[in-house]
Amino acid sequence: MNYSPQKVAIPVEYDHSFIIAGMALVTYIPRMLPLVFMDIEKVPEWVQAILRNVPYAALGALIFPGILTVHENSWYGMIGGIIAIVVAYLGANLIIVVVSSIVVLMLLSLLI
């Protein structure tokens, strides 16, 4: 006897439609709720200060794993990250920060 569960044939276009609708809903709800339940003029200053730093924290969370896994030797990525932090701290443009890290790592790879 075959005890495997029966598979119900769902047309492909409906299967993808449910996935897309679910993703749209999950994306829309966090964006809609603050607009509905919060008056933008009544947000405390300390909350605004936290929200201003969220993009930087998210960017750091996206970049840091890449720094550690860019090369077999994790120090290679750490050196590039440190160079980028120092150049950015000095007030350089984003392009200058990226190019300086690339140039330093390129010279390092030529020397090693």
Stockholm file with secondary structure:
# STOCKHOLM 1.0

chainA/1-112         MNYSPQKVAIPVEYDHSFIIAGMALVTYIPRMLPLVFMDIEKVPEWVQAILRNVPYAALGALIFPGILTVHENSWYGMIGGIIAIVVAYLGANLIIVVVSSIVVLMLLSLLI
#=GR chainA/1-112 SS CCCSCCCCCCCHHHHHHHHHHHHHHHHHHHHHHHHHHCCGGGCCHHHHHHHHHHHHHHHHHHHHHHHHHSSSSHHHHHHHHHHHHHHHHTTCCHHHHHHHHHHHHHHHHHHC
#=GC SS_cons         CCCSCCCCCCCHHHHHHHHHHHHHHHHHHHHHHHHHHCCGGGCCHHHHHHHHHHHHHHHHHHHHHHHHHSSSSHHHHHHHHHHHHHHHHTTCCHHHHHHHHHHHHHHHHHHC
//
